[in-house]
Amino acid sequence: MTTTLVTGANRGIGLALAKQAAAAGHTVIGTAREPGTAVDLRETGARVLRLDAADPVSVDAFATELADEPVDILINNGAIFPDRAGLEGTDLDQFEATLRVNVRGPLAVTRALLPNLRAGERKTVATISSSMGSIAGTKSGGSYAYRVSKASVNMLMRAMAAEIDDLVFLAIDPGWVRTDMGGGDAALSPDESAAGVFAVASTATHEESGLFYRHDGERMDW
Ligand SMILES: NC(=O)c1ccc[n+]([C@@H]2O[C@H](COP(=O)([O-])OP(=O)(O)OC[C@H]3O[C@@H](n4cnc5c(N)ncnc54)[C@H](OP(=O)(O)O)[C@@H]3O)[C@@H](O)[C@H]2O)c1
């Protein structure tokens, strides 16, 4: 049985990813900062674990709870996007807080779960990135914390792929999605986006490690 673990799975794209994985017959572990309120996630049949990816105590407790259980596919999905301002309006504390969740989080969670991933069959780590993290594709400014955080997770996936041969590391742009983060005008429903993201993550091969994909399976420019 394939086990897929999705962080930030209580709403938005993470919840839709949990549904996709369950529909594919995977055993699903979804994380939430407040598991007691993760009603929709629980309804998917997922096992719900508590995780605040920015909190080292929480990451340790989460890894301890998983112990030596195999995890086939880890999807680092949880993130925040609090900064919509330009340079002069950028709040530096908010900048640091964003990097703590969006970059330190996936790094810490991936590192904590290395033994679980090695015990799994698929050995895949997919981190949800964004076109806003594409240096090549950037034609507008502002939202510096979020942009930098997503460019940074791209580098995390690329560099982990270069260092670690026995696992597959991907960065995946989910598109612009109608969630609390993406807003109501976005192009894709969470289910449409998650179907593509899940297909990319669940079929990744060793040769694809270190690449940046769109939800539709096309390659993204770094
Ligand atoms: N929506 C878009 O258009 C879009 C576009 C490009 C990329 N993305 C990326 O797609 C992913 C999902 O975004 P979304 O649109 O579904 O966002 P969302 O609706 O705002 O949901 C974000 C999720 O991340 C969780 N989270 C926040 N801080 C966390 C932490 N410290 N530790 C663990 N989980 C945490 C949230 O949990 P709480 O409920 O507890 O806050 C929530 O489950 C993110 O990586 C985002 O950057 C989204």
The ligand as a MOL file (V3000), in Angstrom:
LIG
                    3D

  0  0  0     0  0            999 V3000
M  V30 BEGIN CTAB
M  V30 COUNTS 48 52 0 0 0
M  V30 BEGIN ATOM
M  V30 1 N -3.6650 29.1240 -4.3250 0
M  V30 2 C -2.8190 29.4740 -5.2830 0
M  V30 3 O -3.1940 30.1290 -6.2770 0
M  V30 4 C -1.3740 29.0310 -5.2090 0
M  V30 5 C -0.5340 29.3780 -6.2800 0
M  V30 6 C 0.7840 28.9700 -6.2630 0
M  V30 7 C 1.2380 28.2080 -5.1870 0
M  V30 8 N 0.4100 27.8970 -4.1450 0 CHG=1
M  V30 9 C 0.9510 27.0620 -3.0660 0
M  V30 10 O 0.1030 25.9510 -2.8670 0
M  V30 11 C 0.1910 25.5230 -1.4910 0
M  V30 12 C -1.2010 25.4610 -0.8890 0
M  V30 13 O -1.7850 26.7600 -0.9670 0
M  V30 14 P -3.3540 27.0260 -0.7920 0
M  V30 15 O -3.7410 27.9330 -1.8630 0
M  V30 16 O -4.0740 25.7510 -0.5820 0 CHG=-1
M  V30 17 O -3.3030 27.8730 0.5700 0
M  V30 18 P -4.3290 28.0040 1.7920 0
M  V30 19 O -5.6990 27.7180 1.3380 0
M  V30 20 O -3.9980 29.3060 2.4190 0
M  V30 21 O -3.8600 26.8100 2.7660 0
M  V30 22 C -2.5730 26.8350 3.3100 0
M  V30 23 C -2.3610 25.5950 4.1420 0
M  V30 24 O -1.0370 25.6840 4.7230 0
M  V30 25 C -1.1550 25.4450 6.1140 0
M  V30 26 N -0.0940 26.0800 6.9010 0
M  V30 27 C 0.1060 27.3930 7.1240 0
M  V30 28 N 1.1220 27.5740 7.9700 0
M  V30 29 C 1.5850 26.3390 8.2870 0
M  V30 30 C 2.5970 25.8560 9.1380 0
M  V30 31 N 3.3560 26.6820 9.8700 0
M  V30 32 N 2.8040 24.5260 9.2380 0
M  V30 33 C 2.0210 23.6650 8.5390 0
M  V30 34 N 1.0260 24.0550 7.7180 0
M  V30 35 C 0.8110 25.3800 7.6090 0
M  V30 36 C -2.5170 26.0200 6.4730 0
M  V30 37 O -2.9300 25.5420 7.7440 0
M  V30 38 P -3.9210 26.4520 8.6770 0
M  V30 39 O -5.3140 26.1730 8.1820 0
M  V30 40 O -3.6660 25.9380 10.0510 0
M  V30 41 O -3.5230 27.8910 8.4920 0
M  V30 42 C -3.3450 25.4730 5.3160 0
M  V30 43 O -3.6630 24.1310 5.5210 0
M  V30 44 C 1.1210 26.5350 -0.8060 0
M  V30 45 O 2.4300 26.0040 -0.7890 0
M  V30 46 C 1.0390 27.7380 -1.7200 0
M  V30 47 O 2.1670 28.5660 -1.5940 0
M  V30 48 C -0.8880 28.2940 -4.1350 0
M  V30 END ATOM
M  V30 BEGIN BOND
M  V30 1 1 1 2
M  V30 2 2 2 3
M  V30 3 1 2 4
M  V30 4 1 4 5
M  V30 5 2 4 48
M  V30 6 2 5 6
M  V30 7 1 6 7
M  V30 8 2 7 8
M  V30 9 1 8 9
M  V30 10 1 8 48
M  V30 11 1 9 10
M  V30 12 1 9 46
M  V30 13 1 10 11
M  V30 14 1 11 12
M  V30 15 1 11 44
M  V30 16 1 12 13
M  V30 17 1 13 14
M  V30 18 2 14 15
M  V30 19 1 14 16
M  V30 20 1 14 17
M  V30 21 1 17 18
M  V30 22 2 18 19
M  V30 23 1 18 20
M  V30 24 1 18 21
M  V30 25 1 21 22
M  V30 26 1 22 23
M  V30 27 1 23 24
M  V30 28 1 23 42
M  V30 29 1 24 25
M  V30 30 1 25 26
M  V30 31 1 25 36
M  V30 32 1 26 27
M  V30 33 1 26 35
M  V30 34 2 27 28
M  V30 35 1 28 29
M  V30 36 1 29 30
M  V30 37 2 29 35
M  V30 38 1 30 31
M  V30 39 2 30 32
M  V30 40 1 32 33
M  V30 41 2 33 34
M  V30 42 1 34 35
M  V30 43 1 36 37
M  V30 44 1 36 42
M  V30 45 1 37 38
M  V30 46 2 38 39
M  V30 47 1 38 40
M  V30 48 1 38 41
M  V30 49 1 42 43
M  V30 50 1 44 45
M  V30 51 1 44 46
M  V30 52 1 46 47
M  V30 END BOND
M  V30 END CTAB
M  END
